Structures are given as structure tokens and as C-alpha cells.
């Protein structure tokens, strides 16, 4: 996951939203609702100013092996790198970002926090271009970044097992 000043940050942030933000995200729709393999699934990025990680999490339902759960996650990731992205999926997450950003600017505290954050980045003028940068992300950049980001050889998997009673 690149740092905040990378142009690719915007693309990868939107990938995390497509995969894991809200009830209509791919992970929730496919793994929780459609296939009923997980009780919950999420995707998010860590890091901010510095490079971080792209994290996928999920709680398989009883009877679903961790191997099966992992393979189902990879199927969804592979679909993002190999298949066309539905236009509404990208528009939905871009609209959500824009709405949150604009409504956030209505609060004096949020506005001050954003200005302070961008000043910390030494790029205070960037605040005026945030929505445009997210709007410039397209299907092609999503697929290209996903192919680079989701590499099985550069992946760490952590499985938690419940204690047996």
C-alpha cells in the first residue's frame, strides 16, 4: 500500500471500498449474503502518510474451512484483477467519498483537521483537489493496481482459531 502522496493511493483506497465498504461491497454481497460462507468480511488500508498494508478480514461461518474461506477471498480478488469492473461499483464508491468529504467540510472542526493534515503533508493546496483525484480513478487503473497489489507471493495470512471447550 503506497503512502498518501502517491497517485496510486486514491486507486487503492477505492479498491478497498469496492471490496469491503458497506453492505453492497463485493465481500459482503458474495461471501456473506450470496454464498453464506462468512458472518462478516471487510477490506481496508492501513498506513496513511507512510506506506501501509491492504488488509482483508473475514469470519467464516461454522463448517467453512479456513482453506475454503481463503480460496473464496482469492476468487473475489482475482475477479477484480481479471474482469471488467461494473461502472456503478466505481461510481458508487467515488460518490460516497465525495459526499463524505463535502459534508465533512461543513464542520469547522473537520475543516481545520483536514487543513492541518494536509499542511502536515506539506501539501495544503491538495485539499482542494481531493475529490478530483478520486474522480480520475478509472476501471483500467483499478485493474492495474489490483494486479500489482494482490500478489500471492507477497501476502501474509493470519488465521485465528477459537479455543476448544
DSSP file (Angstrom, degrees, kcal/mol; ACC not computed):
  #  RESIDUE AA STRUCTURE BP1 BP2  ACC     N-H-->O    O-->H-N    N-H-->O    O-->H-N    TCO  KAPPA ALPHA  PHI   PSI    X-CA   Y-CA   Z-CA
    1    1 A X              0   0    0      0, 0.0    51,-1.7     0, 0.0     8,-0.1   0.000 360.0 360.0 360.0 118.4    0.0    0.0    0.0
    2    2 A X        -     0   0    0     49,-0.2    50,-0.2     1,-0.1    48,-0.1  -0.234 360.0 -94.7 -71.6 163.6    1.7    3.2   -1.1
    3    3 A X    >   -     0   0    0     48,-0.1     3,-1.5     1,-0.1     6,-0.3  -0.140  43.1 -92.3 -71.4 173.1    1.9    6.3    1.1
    4    4 A X  T 3  S+     0   0    0     44,-1.7    45,-0.1    45,-0.4    46,-0.1   0.729 120.4  56.9 -63.3 -28.1   -0.6    9.2    1.0
    5    5 A X  T 3  S+     0   0    0     44,-0.5    -1,-0.3    43,-0.1     2,-0.2   0.522  83.5 103.4 -86.5  -3.4    1.3   11.3   -1.5
    6    6 A X  S X  S-     0   0    0     -3,-1.5     3,-1.1     1,-0.1     4,-0.4  -0.565  72.8-136.7 -76.2 139.4    1.4    8.6   -4.2
    7    7 A X  T >> S+     0   0    0      1,-0.2     3,-0.7    -2,-0.2     4,-0.6   0.814 105.4  62.2 -62.9 -28.9   -1.1    9.0   -7.0
    8    8 A X  H 3> S+     0   0    0      1,-0.2     4,-2.5     2,-0.2     5,-0.3   0.679  82.3  81.3 -72.3 -16.4   -1.9    5.3   -6.7
    9    9 A X  H <> S+     0   0    0     -3,-1.1     4,-2.5    -6,-0.3    -1,-0.2   0.908  89.9  51.8 -53.3 -44.3   -3.2    5.9   -3.1
   10   10 A X  H <> S+     0   0    0     -3,-0.7     4,-1.9    -4,-0.4    -1,-0.2   0.897 110.0  48.2 -63.5 -42.1   -6.5    7.1   -4.5
   11   11 A X  H  X S+     0   0    0     -4,-0.6     4,-2.0     2,-0.2    -1,-0.2   0.940 114.0  45.3 -63.7 -47.7   -7.0    4.0   -6.6
   12   12 A X  H  X S+     0   0    0     -4,-2.5     4,-2.1     1,-0.2    -2,-0.2   0.855 109.3  55.9 -69.9 -33.8   -6.1    1.5   -3.9
   13   13 A X  H  X S+     0   0    0     -4,-2.5     4,-1.4    -5,-0.3    -1,-0.2   0.914 109.8  46.7 -61.1 -41.7   -8.3    3.4   -1.4
   14   14 A X  H  X S+     0   0    0     -4,-1.9     4,-2.7     2,-0.2    -2,-0.2   0.851 107.1  57.4 -70.1 -33.2  -11.2    2.9   -3.8
   15   15 A X  H  X S+     0   0    0     -4,-2.0     4,-2.5     1,-0.2     5,-0.2   0.923 105.0  51.9 -60.6 -42.5  -10.4   -0.7   -4.3
   16   16 A X  H  X S+     0   0    0     -4,-2.1     4,-2.6     1,-0.2     5,-0.2   0.876 111.2  47.6 -62.3 -35.3  -10.7   -1.2   -0.5
   17   17 A X  H  X S+     0   0    0     -4,-1.4     4,-2.0     2,-0.2    -2,-0.2   0.900 110.3  50.9 -71.8 -40.3  -14.2    0.4   -0.7
   18   18 A X  H  < S+     0   0    0     -4,-2.7     8,-2.4     1,-0.2    -2,-0.2   0.918 119.1  38.2 -61.1 -42.9  -15.3   -1.7   -3.7
   19   19 A X  H  < S+     0   0    0     -4,-2.5     8,-2.4     6,-0.2     9,-0.4   0.895 137.1   4.9 -76.4 -40.8  -14.2   -4.8   -1.8
   20   20 A X  H  < S+     0   0    0     -4,-2.6     2,-0.9    -5,-0.2    23,-0.3   0.400  86.7 110.3-135.4   8.7  -15.2   -4.1    1.7
   21   21 A X  S  < S-     0   0    0     -4,-2.0     3,-0.3    -5,-0.2    21,-0.1  -0.764  80.4 -30.4 -98.2 104.8  -17.1   -0.9    2.4
   22   22 A X  S >  S-     0   0    0     -2,-0.9     3,-1.4     1,-0.2     6,-0.3  -0.121  89.4 -53.9  91.1 176.5  -20.7   -1.4    3.4
   23   23 A X  T 3  S+     0   0    0      1,-0.3    -1,-0.2     5,-0.1    -2,-0.0   0.731 130.5  53.3 -66.1 -24.6  -23.5   -3.9    2.7
   24   24 A X  T 3  S+     0   0    0     -3,-0.3    -1,-0.3     4,-0.1    -2,-0.1   0.363  82.3 118.7 -95.4   7.0  -23.2   -3.6   -1.1
   25   25 A X  S <> S-     0   0    0     -3,-1.4     4,-2.9     1,-0.1     5,-0.2  -0.280  76.9-112.6 -67.9 159.1  -19.4   -4.3   -1.2
   26   26 A X  H  >>S+     0   0    0     -8,-2.4     4,-2.7     1,-0.2     5,-0.5   0.912 115.0  50.3 -60.4 -45.0  -18.2   -7.3   -3.1
   27   27 A X  I  >>S+     0   0    0     -8,-2.4     4,-1.8    -9,-0.2     5,-1.0   0.933 115.5  42.2 -61.6 -45.1  -17.1   -9.2    0.0
   28   28 A X  I  >>S+     0   0    0     -9,-0.4     5,-2.3    -6,-0.3     4,-0.8   0.929 116.9  46.9 -68.4 -45.2  -20.3   -8.7    1.8
   29   29 A X  I  <>S+     0   0    0     -4,-2.9     5,-2.7     3,-0.2    -2,-0.2   0.927 124.8  28.9 -63.3 -45.6  -22.5   -9.4   -1.2
   30   30 A X  I  <>S+     0   0    0     -4,-2.7     5,-3.2    -5,-0.2     6,-0.3   0.949 129.1  32.3 -84.5 -51.7  -20.8  -12.5   -2.3
   31   31 A X  I  <<S+     0   0    0     -4,-1.8     6,-2.7    -5,-0.5     7,-1.8   0.853 130.2  29.5 -80.1 -34.9  -19.3  -14.1    0.8
   32   32 A X  I  <<S+     0   0    0     -5,-1.0    -3,-0.2    -4,-0.8    -4,-0.1   0.919 133.2  21.3 -91.1 -51.3  -21.9  -13.1    3.4
   33   33 A X  I   <S+     0   0    0     -5,-2.3    -3,-0.2     2,-0.1    -4,-0.2   0.950 128.6  33.9 -87.3 -53.0  -25.2  -12.8    1.5
   34   34 A X  I   <S+     0   0    0     -5,-2.7    -3,-0.2    -6,-0.3    -4,-0.2   0.977 132.9  22.0 -72.7 -57.2  -24.9  -14.9   -1.7
   35   35 A X  S   <S-     0   0    0     -5,-3.2    -4,-0.2    -6,-0.1    -1,-0.2   0.638  88.1-143.9 -88.8 -15.2  -22.6  -17.8   -0.7
   36   36 A X        +     0   0    0     -6,-0.3    -4,-0.2     1,-0.1    -5,-0.1   0.906  59.6 126.8  50.5  49.1  -23.3  -17.6    3.1
   37   37 A X        +     0   0    0     -6,-2.7    24,-3.0    -7,-0.2     2,-0.3   0.655  63.5  42.6-103.3 -24.0  -19.7  -18.6    3.9
   38   38 A X  E     -A   60   0A   0     -7,-1.8    22,-0.3    22,-0.3     3,-0.1  -0.906  58.0-150.9-125.1 149.3  -18.8  -15.7    6.2
   39   39 A X  E    S-     0   0A   0     20,-3.2     2,-0.3     1,-0.4    21,-0.1   0.745  91.6  -1.7 -84.9 -26.8  -20.6  -13.9    9.0
   40   40 A X  E     -A   59   0A   0     19,-0.7    19,-2.5    -3,-0.1    -1,-0.4  -0.979  62.6-176.8-157.5 153.6  -18.6  -10.8    8.1
   41   41 A X  E     +A   58   0A   0     -2,-0.3     2,-0.3    17,-0.2    17,-0.3  -0.981  10.4 173.9-152.8 144.2  -15.9   -9.7    5.7
   42   42 A X  E     -A   57   0A   0     15,-2.7    15,-2.7    -2,-0.3     2,-0.3  -0.965  17.9-157.1-149.7 160.4  -14.1   -6.4    5.3
   43   43 A X  E     +A   56   0A   0     -2,-0.3     2,-0.3   -23,-0.3    13,-0.2  -0.993  25.3 151.9-140.3 138.0  -11.2   -4.7    3.4
   44   44 A X  E     -A   55   0A   0     11,-2.4    11,-3.4    -2,-0.3     2,-0.3  -0.981  35.2-117.5-158.5 165.8   -9.3   -1.6    4.5
   45   45 A X  E     -A   54   0A   0     -2,-0.3     2,-0.3     9,-0.2     9,-0.2  -0.828  20.0-157.4-109.1 148.8   -6.0    0.1    4.2
   46   46 A X        +     0   0    0      7,-3.0     6,-0.2    -2,-0.3    -2,-0.0  -0.709  56.8  44.6-114.5 173.0   -3.5    0.9    7.0
   47   47 A X        -     0   0    0     -2,-0.3     5,-0.2     5,-0.2     4,-0.1  -0.090  52.2-169.3  79.0 170.3   -0.9    3.5    7.0
   48   48 A X  S    S+     0   0    0      2,-0.7   -44,-1.7     3,-0.2   -43,-0.1   0.038  76.9  20.5-157.7 -81.9   -1.5    7.0    5.8
   49   49 A X  S    S+     0   0    0    -46,-0.2   -44,-0.5   -45,-0.1   -45,-0.4   0.942 129.7  44.3 -67.0 -45.5    1.4    9.3    5.3
   50   50 A X  S    S-     0   0    0    -47,-0.2    -2,-0.7     1,-0.2   -46,-0.1  -0.520 109.1 -81.0 -91.7 163.1    3.8    6.4    5.1
   51   51 A X        +     0   0    0     -2,-0.2   -49,-0.2    -4,-0.1    -3,-0.2  -0.274  58.6 167.9 -58.4 152.3    3.2    3.2    3.1
   52   52 A X        -     0   0    0    -51,-1.7     2,-0.3    -6,-0.2    -5,-0.2  -0.404  29.7 -71.7-139.9-145.1    1.0    0.7    4.9
   53   53 A X        -     0   0    0     -2,-0.2    -7,-3.0   -51,-0.0     2,-0.6  -0.884  21.7-133.2-125.5 154.6   -0.9   -2.5    4.2
   54   54 A X  E     -A   45   0A   0     -2,-0.3     2,-0.4    -9,-0.2    -9,-0.2  -0.962  34.5-161.1-103.2 122.6   -4.0   -3.6    2.4
   55   55 A X  E     -A   44   0A   0    -11,-3.4   -11,-2.4    -2,-0.6     2,-0.4  -0.906  16.8-171.6-116.7 131.9   -6.0   -5.8    4.8
   56   56 A X  E     +A   43   0A   0     -2,-0.4     2,-0.3   -13,-0.2   -13,-0.2  -0.979  15.3 179.7-114.3 131.2   -8.7   -8.3    4.1
   57   57 A X  E     +A   42   0A   0    -15,-2.7   -15,-2.7    -2,-0.4     2,-0.3  -0.933   5.8 164.3-130.1 155.3  -10.6   -9.8    7.0
   58   58 A X  E     -A   41   0A   0     -2,-0.3     2,-0.6   -17,-0.3   -17,-0.2  -0.960  30.7-140.1-166.3 151.3  -13.4  -12.3    7.4
   59   59 A X  E     -A   40   0A   0    -19,-2.5   -20,-3.2    -2,-0.3   -19,-0.7  -0.911  27.5-146.2-115.2 101.2  -15.1  -14.6    9.9
   60   60 A X  E     -A   38   0A   0     -2,-0.6   -22,-0.3   -22,-0.3     3,-0.1  -0.348  21.4-114.1 -64.3 147.0  -16.0  -17.9    8.2
   61   61 A X    >   -     0   0    0    -24,-3.0     3,-2.1     1,-0.2    -1,-0.1  -0.379  47.7 -74.9 -74.0 159.2  -19.2  -19.5    9.4
   62   62 A X  T 3  S+     0   0    0      1,-0.2    -1,-0.2    -2,-0.1     3,-0.1  -0.285 122.7  29.8 -54.5 138.0  -19.1  -22.8   11.3
   63   63 A X  T 3  S+     0   0    0      1,-0.3     2,-0.6    -3,-0.1    -1,-0.2   0.280  92.0 111.4  93.7 -10.6  -18.4  -25.6    8.9
   64   64 A X    <   -     0   0    0     -3,-2.1    -1,-0.3   -27,-0.1    -4,-0.1  -0.871  65.2-135.5 -98.6 119.9  -16.4  -23.5    6.5
   65   65 A X     >  -     0   0    0     -2,-0.6     4,-2.5     1,-0.1     5,-0.2  -0.340  15.4-121.0 -71.8 155.3  -12.7  -24.4    6.5
   66   66 A X  H  > S+     0   0    0      1,-0.2     4,-2.6     2,-0.2     5,-0.2   0.856 114.9  55.4 -63.7 -34.4  -10.1  -21.7    6.6
   67   67 A X  H  > S+     0   0    0      2,-0.2     4,-2.3     1,-0.2    -1,-0.2   0.925 109.5  45.3 -63.1 -44.8   -8.7  -23.1    3.3
   68   68 A X  H  > S+     0   0    0      2,-0.2     4,-2.1     1,-0.2    -2,-0.2   0.906 112.7  51.6 -64.5 -41.8  -12.1  -22.7    1.6
   69   69 A X  H  X S+     0   0    0     -4,-2.5     4,-2.0     1,-0.2    -2,-0.2   0.927 110.4  48.4 -61.1 -45.5  -12.5  -19.3    3.1
   70   70 A X  H  X S+     0   0    0     -4,-2.6     4,-2.4     1,-0.2    -1,-0.2   0.920 110.6  50.5 -61.8 -44.8   -9.1  -18.2    1.8
   71   71 A X  H  X S+     0   0    0     -4,-2.3     4,-2.0     1,-0.2    -1,-0.2   0.875 108.5  52.3 -62.9 -36.8   -9.8  -19.5   -1.7
   72   72 A X  H  X S+     0   0    0     -4,-2.1     4,-1.6     2,-0.2    -1,-0.2   0.885 108.6  51.0 -67.1 -37.8  -13.2  -17.7   -1.9
   73   73 A X  H  X S+     0   0    0     -4,-2.0     4,-2.3     1,-0.2    -2,-0.2   0.930 109.6  50.3 -61.8 -44.8  -11.4  -14.5   -0.9
   74   74 A X  H  X S+     0   0    0     -4,-2.4     4,-3.3     1,-0.2     5,-0.2   0.856 104.8  57.9 -63.9 -34.2   -8.9  -15.0   -3.7
   75   75 A X  H  X S+     0   0    0     -4,-2.0     4,-2.0     2,-0.2    -1,-0.2   0.916 108.6  45.7 -60.8 -41.9  -11.7  -15.6   -6.2
   76   76 A X  H  X S+     0   0    0     -4,-1.6     4,-1.2     2,-0.2    -2,-0.2   0.915 113.9  48.3 -68.4 -42.2  -13.1  -12.2   -5.5
   77   77 A X  H >X S+     0   0    0     -4,-2.3     4,-1.4     1,-0.2     3,-0.6   0.938 111.5  50.3 -61.4 -46.7   -9.6  -10.6   -5.7
   78   78 A X  H 3X S+     0   0    0     -4,-3.3     4,-1.9     1,-0.3     5,-0.3   0.857 105.4  56.9 -61.6 -34.6   -9.0  -12.4   -9.0
   79   79 A X  H 3X S+     0   0    0     -4,-2.0     4,-1.6     1,-0.2    -1,-0.3   0.826 105.5  51.9 -66.0 -29.2  -12.3  -11.2  -10.3
   80   80 A X  H << S+     0   0    0     -4,-1.2    -1,-0.2    -3,-0.6    -2,-0.2   0.815 115.0  41.1 -74.7 -30.5  -11.2   -7.6   -9.6
   81   81 A X  H  < S+     0   0    0     -4,-1.4    -2,-0.2    65,-0.2    -1,-0.2   0.717 126.1  31.2 -88.9 -21.4   -7.9   -8.1  -11.5
   82   82 A X  H  < S+     0   0    0     -4,-1.9     2,-0.3    -5,-0.2    -3,-0.2   0.634 108.9  60.5-114.2 -17.3   -9.2  -10.1  -14.5
   83   83 A X  S  < S-     0   0    0     -4,-1.6     2,-0.1    -5,-0.3    60,-0.0  -0.746  88.1 -89.3-116.0 160.6  -12.8   -9.0  -15.1
   84   84 A X        -     0   0    0     -2,-0.3     2,-0.4     1,-0.1    -1,-0.1  -0.376  40.7-124.2 -64.8 142.2  -14.4   -5.7  -16.1
   85   85 A X        -     0   0    0     -2,-0.1     2,-0.2    -5,-0.1    54,-0.1  -0.754  27.4-112.8 -87.9 131.0  -15.5   -3.6  -13.2
   86   86 A X    >>  -     0   0    0     -2,-0.4     4,-1.3     1,-0.2     3,-0.9  -0.461  21.1-132.2 -64.5 133.4  -19.1   -2.6  -13.2
   87   87 A X  H 3> S+     0   0    0      1,-0.3     4,-2.5     2,-0.2     5,-0.2   0.856 105.3  57.0 -57.1 -37.3  -19.4    1.1  -13.8
   88   88 A X  H 3> S+     0   0    0      1,-0.2     4,-2.6     2,-0.2    -1,-0.3   0.843 100.5  58.5 -65.8 -31.4  -21.9    1.5  -11.0
   89   89 A X  H <> S+     0   0    0     -3,-0.9     4,-1.7     2,-0.2    -1,-0.2   0.939 111.1  40.4 -63.4 -45.6  -19.4    0.0   -8.5
   90   90 A X  H  X S+     0   0    0     -4,-1.3     4,-2.2     2,-0.2     5,-0.2   0.931 116.5  49.4 -68.6 -45.2  -16.8    2.6   -9.2
   91   91 A X  H  X S+     0   0    0     -4,-2.5     4,-3.0     1,-0.2     5,-0.2   0.891 108.1  55.8 -59.6 -39.8  -19.3    5.5   -9.4
   92   92 A X  H  X S+     0   0    0     -4,-2.6     4,-2.2     1,-0.2    -1,-0.2   0.932 111.3  41.2 -60.7 -48.2  -20.8    4.3   -6.1
   93   93 A X  H  X S+     0   0    0     -4,-1.7     4,-2.1     2,-0.2    -1,-0.2   0.846 115.4  51.0 -73.7 -31.6  -17.5    4.5   -4.1
   94   94 A X  H  X S+     0   0    0     -4,-2.2     4,-2.5     2,-0.2    -2,-0.2   0.927 111.9  47.4 -67.0 -43.9  -16.5    7.8   -5.8
   95   95 A X  H  X S+     0   0    0     -4,-3.0     4,-2.8    -5,-0.2     5,-0.2   0.894 110.8  52.3 -62.4 -40.3  -19.9    9.3   -4.9
   96   96 A X  H  X S+     0   0    0     -4,-2.2     4,-2.5    -5,-0.2     5,-0.2   0.925 110.5  47.2 -63.2 -44.6  -19.6    8.1   -1.4
   97   97 A X  H  X S+     0   0    0     -4,-2.1     4,-2.9     2,-0.2     5,-0.2   0.952 113.2  48.6 -60.7 -48.1  -16.1    9.6   -1.0
   98   98 A X  H  X S+     0   0    0     -4,-2.5     4,-2.8     1,-0.2     5,-0.3   0.917 112.2  47.9 -60.3 -44.5  -17.3   12.9   -2.4
   99   99 A X  H  X S+     0   0    0     -4,-2.8     4,-2.8     1,-0.2     5,-0.3   0.937 114.2  46.3 -62.5 -46.4  -20.4   13.1   -0.2
  100  100 A X  H  X S+     0   0    0     -4,-2.5     4,-2.0    -5,-0.2    -2,-0.2   0.904 114.4  48.5 -62.7 -40.9  -18.4   12.3    2.9
  101  101 A X  H  X S+     0   0    0     -4,-2.9     4,-1.3    -5,-0.2    -2,-0.2   0.939 115.0  43.5 -65.0 -47.5  -15.7   14.8    2.0
  102  102 A X  H  < S+     0   0    0     -4,-2.8     4,-0.5    -5,-0.2     3,-0.5   0.932 115.9  46.7 -66.8 -46.3  -18.1   17.6    1.2
  103  103 A X  H >< S+     0   0    0     -4,-2.8     3,-1.1    -5,-0.3     4,-0.4   0.863 108.8  57.3 -64.3 -33.6  -20.3   17.0    4.3
  104  104 A X  H >< S+     0   0    0     -4,-2.0     3,-1.0    -5,-0.3     7,-0.3   0.816  99.0  59.8 -63.5 -30.6  -17.2   16.8    6.4
  105  105 A X  T 3< S+     0   0    0     -4,-1.3    -1,-0.2    -3,-0.5    -2,-0.2   0.625  88.7  73.4 -74.2 -12.3  -16.2   20.3    5.2
  106  106 A X  T <  S+     0   0    0     -3,-1.1     2,-0.5    -4,-0.5    -1,-0.2   0.756  84.9  77.2 -71.7 -23.2  -19.4   21.6    6.7
  107  107 A X  S <> S-     0   0    0     -3,-1.0     4,-2.5    -4,-0.4     5,-0.2  -0.758  74.9-146.9 -90.0 129.6  -17.9   21.2   10.2
  108  108 A X  H  > S+     0   0    0     -2,-0.5     4,-2.5     1,-0.2     5,-0.2   0.903 101.2  52.1 -59.5 -41.9  -15.4   23.8   11.3
  109  109 A X  H  > S+     0   0    0      2,-0.2     4,-2.7     1,-0.2    -1,-0.2   0.941 111.0  46.0 -61.6 -48.0  -13.5   21.1   13.3
  110  110 A X  H  > S+     0   0    0      1,-0.2     4,-2.7     2,-0.2     5,-0.2   0.906 112.4  51.1 -61.8 -41.5  -13.3   18.8   10.3
  111  111 A X  H  X S+     0   0    0     -4,-2.5     4,-2.4    -7,-0.3    -1,-0.2   0.927 112.1  46.5 -61.7 -44.3  -12.2   21.6    8.0
  112  112 A X  H  X S+     0   0    0     -4,-2.5     4,-2.6     2,-0.2    -2,-0.2   0.902 112.2  50.8 -64.7 -41.7   -9.5   22.6   10.5
  113  113 A X  H  X S+     0   0    0     -4,-2.7     4,-2.6     2,-0.2    -2,-0.2   0.914 111.3  48.4 -62.7 -43.0   -8.4   19.0   10.9
  114  114 A X  H  X S+     0   0    0     -4,-2.7     4,-2.7     2,-0.2     5,-0.3   0.922 111.9  48.4 -63.7 -44.4   -8.2   18.5    7.1
  115  115 A X  H  X S+     0   0    0     -4,-2.4     4,-2.0     1,-0.2    -2,-0.2   0.927 113.5  47.9 -62.2 -43.6   -6.2   21.7    6.7
  116  116 A X  H  X S+     0   0    0     -4,-2.6     4,-2.1     2,-0.2    -2,-0.2   0.904 111.9  49.9 -62.5 -42.2   -3.8   20.6    9.5
  117  117 A X  H  X S+     0   0    0     -4,-2.6     4,-1.6     2,-0.2    -2,-0.2   0.939 112.8  45.2 -63.1 -47.7   -3.4   17.2    8.0
  118  118 A X  H  <>S+     0   0    0     -4,-2.7     5,-2.8     1,-0.2    -1,-0.2   0.817 110.9  53.9 -69.2 -29.1   -2.6   18.4    4.5
  119  119 A X  H ><5S+     0   0    0     -4,-2.0     3,-1.4    -5,-0.3    -1,-0.2   0.882 104.5  55.5 -68.6 -37.2   -0.3   21.0    6.0
  120  120 A X  H 3<5S+     0   0    0     -4,-2.1    -2,-0.2     1,-0.3    -1,-0.2   0.874 106.1  51.1 -59.2 -37.4    1.5   18.1    7.8
  121  121 A X  T 3<5S-     0   0    0     -4,-1.6    -1,-0.3    -5,-0.1    -2,-0.2   0.543 114.9-123.5 -73.8  -6.2    1.9   16.5    4.3
  122  122 A X  T < 5S+     0   0    0     -3,-1.4    -3,-0.2    -4,-0.2    -2,-0.1   0.798  91.3  97.8  63.1  31.2    3.4   19.9    3.2
  123  123 A X    > < +     0   0    0     -5,-2.8     3,-2.3    -6,-0.1     4,-0.4  -0.306  35.2 153.4-140.8  50.8    0.7   19.9    0.5
  124  124 A X  G >  S+     0   0    0      1,-0.3     3,-1.3     2,-0.2     4,-0.3   0.819  72.8  62.1 -55.9 -33.2   -2.1   22.1    2.0
  125  125 A X  G >  S+     0   0    0      1,-0.2     3,-1.3     2,-0.1    -1,-0.3   0.715  86.1  76.8 -67.2 -18.0   -3.3   23.0   -1.5
  126  126 A X  G X> S+     0   0    0     -3,-2.3     3,-2.5     1,-0.3     4,-0.6   0.790  75.7  76.3 -61.2 -27.6   -4.1   19.3   -2.2
  127  127 A X  G X4 S+     0   0    0     -3,-1.3     3,-0.6    -4,-0.4     4,-0.3   0.821  90.5  55.4 -56.8 -30.9   -7.2   19.6   -0.1
  128  128 A X  G <4 S+     0   0    0     -3,-1.3    -1,-0.3    -4,-0.3     4,-0.2   0.574 110.7  44.8 -77.2  -8.3   -8.9   21.4   -3.0
  129  129 A X  G <> S+     0   0    0     -3,-2.5     4,-2.3    -4,-0.2    -1,-0.2   0.357  79.4 101.6-116.5   3.7   -8.1   18.6   -5.4
  130  130 A X  H <X S+     0   0    0     -4,-0.6     4,-1.9    -3,-0.6     5,-0.2   0.925  84.6  46.1 -57.6 -49.8   -9.1   15.5   -3.3
  131  131 A X  H  > S+     0   0    0     -4,-0.3     4,-2.3     1,-0.2    -1,-0.2   0.916 112.3  51.9 -62.0 -42.8  -12.4   14.9   -5.0
  132  132 A X  H  > S+     0   0    0      1,-0.2     4,-1.6     2,-0.2    -1,-0.2   0.890 107.3  52.9 -60.7 -39.9  -10.9   15.3   -8.5
  133  133 A X  H  < S+     0   0    0     -4,-2.3     4,-0.5     1,-0.2    -1,-0.2   0.890 111.7  45.0 -66.0 -38.6   -8.2   12.8   -7.7
  134  134 A X  H >< S+     0   0    0     -4,-1.9     3,-0.9     1,-0.2    -1,-0.2   0.871 111.3  54.0 -70.7 -35.5  -10.7   10.2   -6.7
  135  135 A X  H 3< S+     0   0    0     -4,-2.3    -2,-0.2     1,-0.2    -1,-0.2   0.773 100.2  61.6 -68.3 -26.3  -12.9   11.0   -9.7
  136  136 A X  T 3< S+     0   0    0     -4,-1.6    -1,-0.2    -5,-0.2    -2,-0.2   0.662  78.5 105.8 -75.5 -15.9   -9.9   10.4  -12.0
  137  137 A X    <   -     0   0    0     -3,-0.9     2,-0.2    -4,-0.5   -43,-0.0  -0.450  53.5-178.2 -65.0 134.5   -9.6    6.8  -10.9
  138  138 A X     >  -     0   0    0     -2,-0.1     4,-2.2     1,-0.1     5,-0.2  -0.768  42.9 -93.6-130.2 176.2  -11.0    4.5  -13.7
  139  139 A X  H  > S+     0   0    0     -2,-0.2     4,-2.5     1,-0.2     5,-0.2   0.882 122.0  54.3 -57.5 -41.6  -11.5    0.9  -14.4
  140  140 A X  H  > S+     0   0    0      1,-0.2     4,-2.3     2,-0.2    -1,-0.2   0.913 109.7  45.9 -62.3 -43.9   -8.2    0.5  -16.1
  141  141 A X  H  > S+     0   0    0      2,-0.2     4,-2.5     1,-0.2     5,-0.2   0.857 110.9  54.3 -69.0 -33.9   -6.3    1.9  -13.1
  142  142 A X  H  X S+     0   0    0     -4,-2.2     4,-2.4     2,-0.2    -2,-0.2   0.953 111.8  43.7 -61.7 -49.9   -8.3   -0.3  -10.7
  143  143 A X  H  X S+     0   0    0     -4,-2.5     4,-2.1     2,-0.2    -2,-0.2   0.901 114.8  49.2 -64.6 -41.5   -7.4   -3.4  -12.6
  144  144 A X  H  X S+     0   0    0     -4,-2.3     4,-1.6    -5,-0.2    -1,-0.2   0.929 114.1  44.4 -65.1 -45.7   -3.7   -2.4  -13.0
  145  145 A X  H  X S+     0   0    0     -4,-2.5     4,-3.0     1,-0.2     5,-0.2   0.896 111.8  53.2 -66.6 -39.1   -3.3   -1.6   -9.3
  146  146 A X  H  X S+     0   0    0     -4,-2.4     4,-2.6    -5,-0.2    -1,-0.2   0.898 106.6  53.0 -63.1 -39.9   -5.1   -4.7   -8.2
  147  147 A X  H  < S+     0   0    0     -4,-2.1    -1,-0.2     1,-0.2    -2,-0.2   0.892 116.0  39.7 -62.6 -38.6   -2.8   -6.9  -10.3
  148  148 A X  H  < S+     0   0    0     -4,-1.6    -2,-0.2    -5,-0.1    -1,-0.2   0.906 119.4  45.4 -75.1 -43.1    0.3   -5.3   -8.6
  149  149 A X  H  < S+     0   0    0     -4,-3.0     2,-1.4     1,-0.2    -2,-0.2   0.916 104.1  60.6 -69.8 -47.0   -1.2   -5.2   -5.1
  150  150 A X     <  +     0   0    0     -4,-2.6     2,-0.5    -5,-0.2    -1,-0.2  -0.640  65.2 151.7 -93.7  86.4   -2.7   -8.6   -4.8
  151  151 A X    >   -     0   0    0     -2,-1.4     3,-1.7     3,-0.2    -3,-0.0  -0.965  39.2-150.3-118.5 117.2    0.2  -11.0   -5.2
  152  152 A X  G >  S+     0   0    0     -2,-0.5     3,-1.0     1,-0.3    -1,-0.1   0.815  98.5  56.8 -58.7 -30.9    0.0  -14.3   -3.5
  153  153 A X  G 3  S+     0   0    0      1,-0.3    -1,-0.3    -3,-0.1    -3,-0.0   0.688 109.4  45.8 -74.4 -16.6    3.8  -14.4   -3.1
  154  154 A X  G <  S+     0   0    0     -3,-1.7     2,-0.4    -5,-0.1    -1,-0.3  -0.216  93.6 109.4-116.3  40.6    3.7  -11.1   -1.2
  155  155 A X    <   -     0   0    0     -3,-1.0     2,-0.5    -5,-0.1    -5,-0.0  -0.949  51.8-155.7-124.0 135.4    0.8  -12.0    1.0
  156  156 A X        -     0   0    0     -2,-0.4     2,-0.5     2,-0.0    -2,-0.0  -0.943  12.7-162.8-109.2 130.6    0.8  -12.7    4.8
  157  157 A X        -     0   0    0     -2,-0.5     2,-0.5     2,-0.0    -2,-0.0  -0.949   5.6-171.6-117.4 129.5   -2.1  -14.8    6.1
  158  158 A X        -     0   0    0     -2,-0.5     2,-0.5     2,-0.0    -2,-0.0  -0.978   4.2-167.0-122.2 120.5   -3.0  -14.9    9.7
  159  159 A X        -     0   0    0     -2,-0.5     2,-0.5     2,-0.0    -2,-0.0  -0.916   5.3-156.8-109.3 131.5   -5.6  -17.4   10.9
  160  160 A X        -     0   0    0     -2,-0.5     2,-0.4     0, 0.0    -2,-0.0  -0.903   8.9-160.7-103.9 133.0   -7.2  -17.2   14.3
  161  161 A X        -     0   0    0     -2,-0.5     2,-0.1     3,-0.0     3,-0.1  -0.935  18.8-120.6-114.5 138.2   -8.6  -20.4   15.8
  162  162 A X        -     0   0    0     -2,-0.4     2,-0.2     1,-0.1     0, 0.0  -0.454  35.0-104.8 -71.5 145.7  -11.2  -20.5   18.6
  163  163 A X        -     0   0    0     -2,-0.1     2,-0.3     1,-0.1    -1,-0.1  -0.483  36.0-117.7 -68.8 141.5  -10.2  -22.3   21.7
  164  164 A X              0   0    0     -2,-0.2    -1,-0.1     1,-0.1    -3,-0.0  -0.632 360.0 360.0 -81.5 138.8  -11.8  -25.6   22.1
  165  165 A X              0   0    0     -2,-0.3    -1,-0.1     0, 0.0    -2,-0.0   0.450 360.0 360.0 -82.8 360.0  -14.1  -26.0   25.1
